[in-house]
Amino acid sequence: MLNFAICDDNHLHNSRLETFLLRYEKESNQTYHIDIFQSGTSLLHHILKMGKQYQILFLDIEMKSLNGIETAKKIRMYDKNCLLIYITSYDQYTLESFEVSPFRYLLKPITYPVIAKILHIAIDEIFSSNQYLFIKKYHNNYQIRFDNIIGIFSENHRQIRLAIKGPQQMLIFYGKIKNIEQQINPTIFAKVNRGTIVNMNSICSIIDTIITLENKERVPISRGYKKRFKTLYNHYIERKIGL
């Protein structure tokens, strides 16, 4: 789950942006937590005093009292990785704003197509910076590159089987598939039934409700996951061909 924050001293602007984020969440079949703030001070309290971390922060530059630039400077003292998206009514950006490494600038009034495009790029950026699945088997720790994982299978109650590329071919350990889901990149991996996640890069064919993976393994798409998988796979294809 990704944590988003919106900080703007205009309540209507906050509500409008929240509506766009919720719409994108539904269309992308992902899960977001969204916090809304009407001042830089309240945002800083959550980050600096309460230890809250956000992956994406939408921050209005022209706020009263503590403006967006000063707010971002204080945030950057504690969090260098948050993707900062400035919201502004002006198309002229000061040198001060570049000091905090903003990811993008959005000009008001904001429209949904612009938000959808920005989120698509931002979420890809977040997950591309974390390309490994970290697992523990007995006293051994493993890190497996996402692009080496063909499929993830829940078998024999709490046992997880990773189908991986290379001579090893598989890795078996104890765990829960829902915990694995929280670590993997949702733009690459898709759940196709209750106990199976596939790497969409490793799909060779889809015939009716059967997926054939590059290791020749055949995986069924269950009725309850068919619609969601179709949406995720369509988004995956669109990204691959540059749409």
Summary of the structure (lengths in Angstrom):
residues: 243
radius of gyration: 20.5
end to end distance: 24.9
largest distance: 61.3
contacts: 723
relative contact order: 0.10
helix: 36%
strand: 32%
